[in-house]
Amino acid sequence: METGRILFLTGAFATHAVVGYALVSGFTDADPRLGLAFGLLPDADFLFPGALDWPFVHRGITHTPLFALAVVAGIYAAARDRDLAAAVSLAIGSHLAIDSLSPKGIDWLFPERTGWSPGLAVHSPEATALLWTAAIAILVWRADDYPLVG
């Protein structure tokens, strides 16, 4: 894999993780590390074997509201914890929201292949800086809740 692609993916993965972490930290009482894991979960599709076809490709089944709903429902059914379910929803939802704005978009109506998107460069350096700034602002806003930080 070429260096530019590796850097692009590293930045995209880090952004999804940081945004998920900040949202979970800022708006729930759940462990914010859940935001790291579940903010990245839709990109588990990178682990699918290359020989598979749609919907087992990048931006396939794991980048759909149906997948997010199944994960959140499973978490809630297992733990019966609304705060945990909210944290998972925020983290996965942030990933889907960001990627839905990109030129490739996501299939909001899965299994229907819609492919519509506004075509924004959400993983560009400028958009990445904006997302990181918003995430840091949420973390600073919540810093008062952590005596060692604030």
Beta strands, then each sheet from edge to edge (+ up, - down):
end
